[in-house]
């Protein structure tokens, strides 16, 4: 799997267009994003995971303030993404356990993660991601 981190979801259109031009199937593309995806891209067949649905830590009351809070809720930043959906999505992209923190941080920072199954020659996908503005590219 070739996996790239992008500043935001604006790169999706050029990635989808590049896949179609090369004869690759855009429906094999996976995207994890916090951004809302334009309807024309959401209906393109790309497999999206909108990370906005993932539980985010919230500053809240503790049990000592009326018993309505969670004991761990004040230990989390409101900007941290929590939940199994993010980790499961990263696993589906082939991101190894030792690298999930890096990718989760990218999601927390509002960046988009895109993955595409690699071919015997993954250089075409890597070039496509680079031309679309990937901040980093890995192959797992």
N, C-alpha and C positions, 0 to 999 in steps of 0.2 A: 504494500500500500504506500503510495506517495502521499505525504501529508504536508500541507502548507499552512502557515499562519499569515493572515491578511489583516490589514488595519481595520477594515469594515467589509460589509457585504457588497459594496459597489463593484468589486472584482468579479462577481458571479456571472454577469452577462458576458464578459469577454472570455471567461473560462468555458461557459456553456457553448458559446459560438465557436471557440477554438476546438472543442471536442467534436462538435458537429462537422466542422470543416475537415478535420482529420479522419472522419469516419468512425470515431469512437462513440460509444453509447453514453450520452449524458445522464441516463437514468442510473448509471453505476456510481455517479458522483454523490458524495455525502458532504453535507455542510452543517456545521454547528455555529449558530449565531445568536447574538442577543438583539440584533437589529430586526426590525420588521422587514420582511421580504416582499418586494413588489409582486402583485398578483401575477403578472406575466412570467415571472421567474418561478413563483411558487407552483404554477401549473405546468412547468417545463418537464416534470418527471424526476427532478433531482430529489434525493432523499434528504429532507431538512429535519433538523432537531432545533427547535426554538428554545434556547436556554433560558428564556424569560420564565418558563414554566418550572425551572428548577428552584428548589427552596433556597432562599437567601437568608443568611443570618440577620437577625433583627435585634437592635438594642431594645431591651424590654425589662419589665419588672422581674425581680427575683422572688423566690417563694416567701421571703421575709416581708414582702410588701403586700400582703393580702392573700397570698397563696395562689395567685393567678398566673405567675410566670413560670418559665422553665428554668431549672437551675443552671443550665449551660447557656442560656440565651444571651447573657451579658458577656460571655467569653468570645463571641463571634463579632466580626465586623459586619455592618450591614451591606458591605460590598462583596463579601465572600460568597461564592456559590457553593452550596452543599447539596447532597443528595446523590442517590445511586444512578440517576439518569445520566448525569454528566460523566461519571466514571464508566458506566456501561457504554456510552457513546464513544468515549475515547478508546475503550477496549475494542469496539467494533472497527475502529480505524487502525487497530494494530499497535497503538501507543503502548509501549511496555510499562510495567508498574513503576520502574525507576524514573520515568519521564512524565508521568501523569500530573505531577505538581506543576511542572513548567507549562503544560498545555492548559491545565485548569486555571492557572494565573492569567494566561492569555485571554481566556473566556471571561474571567472576572474583570479584566481590563477593557472589555467590550470588543475584543478582536474576534475575527471569524476564523474557524478552522475548517479546512476543506481536505477531503481525502478521495483518492481515486485508486482502484486496484491497479497495481503495476503490471506492465507487460514484461516480456522477456527483455525488452529494451525500454526502460522507464525514462530515458532521457527526453523523449518528446513531451511527456507529462511534466517533467521538471522544467523544461523550457517554457511550456505554457504557463505554469504557475509563476515562473520568474517574470515573464512578460506581463502577467496580470498584476504584478506588484507584491508577490509574497515576501514577507519579512524574513521568513526562514522556511526551509524545505528539508524534510527528512524522508527516509524510506524505511519502512518497517516490514 
